[in-house]
């Protein structure tokens, strides 16, 4: 196993008594990121964060292949970081998640689960009974349905238990990222391109005219920065055309990059320059959670997971 490569502790003293603490654990290919959030009556604080790199073979394309080893590694990582919180949330890789937007009918069916199962079943490759289905509303015109294979959820829940963490829930990486961003940017009104990048998959979502839309996930290897850019640029062209964008009519005004890498990395800056979209400044987010480093974008997924348990 590889050693821990980054860790952190509380950045500032809480203004009030911390009433609740929650972990957000995000797994990417060969990388695990853990944050501990604390909730007071006045604020949310990033109390601790730790990043570790583990040996290949424990996780392959999002599937946990060596649960006991990965669980032991994660437990050791949390312990060495001095984290005492024992309950939290874990991410679900976006490549296993089906997210669809449905218009709310004039009369919403009384049995929403049955209606949502029927709607999502048209997009699933296996019977809907093999999926865990949930839904959420971002506006009063549509409902987003999400489906994840029960087997994938069971793997992640078991991993938390093996790591000594009491499972509080799971969330797709894209939704966790969106939760973190919108929580601290409630008045953000610009067109936004959001990306969660892993070793071989990139998921893309957008906010257009204030409305969230999940585009999908794409198989793009990250063997090198140049290889990734060559793979992503044609995808980006297809995305903008599918949205009806043109250089004269529409444009993205902000880029949000997280996942295994972040926007503040050299890669994030290269990507921003290649597609001519400025990176979103998240310094105010770091300030709000009492985080003094400049890489808060790296932690958006685990932060978004932990927020589920502190509000």
Secondary structure, DSSP 8 states (H G I E B T S, - for coil): ---EEEEE---S--SS---EEEEEEEEETTEEEEEEEEE-SS-EEEEEEEEEE--TTSEETTEES-HHHHHHHHHHHHHHTT----EEEEEE-GGGEEEEEEE--SS--S-HHHHHHHHHHTT-SS-GGGEEEEEE-SSSSEEEEEEEEHHHHHHHHHHHHHTT-EEEEEEEHHHHHHHHHHHH-TT--S-EEEEEE-SSEEEEEEEETTEEEEEEEEE---SSHHHHHHHHHHHHHHHHHHTT--TTT----EEEEEESS-TTSHHHHHHHHHHT--B---HHHHHHTT--SS-GGGGHHHHHHHHTTT-
